[in-house]
Amino acid sequence: MKNNSCIIIFCKYPEAEKVKTRLGREIGHKKAVNIYKIFLKNLGKILNKIDKDKIIFMNSLSNEKYFTNLFGNNNKYYLQTGNNLGEKMFLAFKKVFSLGYKNAVIIGSDVPEITDTIINKGINLLDKKHFVIGPTIDGGYYLLGINKNNLDKIIFEDIDWSTDKVFKQTCNKIKILNKSKILLKKLNDIDTLSDLKNYINRTNNTNLIC
């Protein structure tokens, strides 16, 4: 353990009709998988710049070799468990805190504009606030930071996942708990063709042109 903080990364093995399904219905599932692979590769480069422990939670242990090749052998790898996204995230936080970490942030793998600076900022702000949230433009969030003493299952319960209500509902739960939060800059995640086109226009990332 390098320090008291860690990064939780939720990943799916890039498989047609299993990742970026909304995007796949618009551009074809094979193209959507290729784009998701680019996101994963870029995320690996970003994480290599951060001197924190990275703990990868995969959707399948049978594909662990793919992720160790991508992110490296020095990280910890676990299977995502739980019946829905909220329960999976809660159990992931619970797991890393049981390993001795005091602070943790969780990120996904479909926000190509995330940077090592943003992730480090999210971790560092947990010394000042109970929760840190990185909101997405579509009403969700790309990063959630929690310190061990403030982990509460209520944060992940009764959330309308994959809708524009996620961020607002999560903030309401934090308010119910009478805890403090701080927001990071708002970013785009890539779920639809419109999201993808907007990202390409902003960044001139021609690698993602279909």
Summary of the structure (lengths in Angstrom):
residues: 210
radius of gyration: 16.3
end to end distance: 41.3
largest distance: 46.1
contacts: 658
relative contact order: 0.16
helix: 45%
strand: 19%
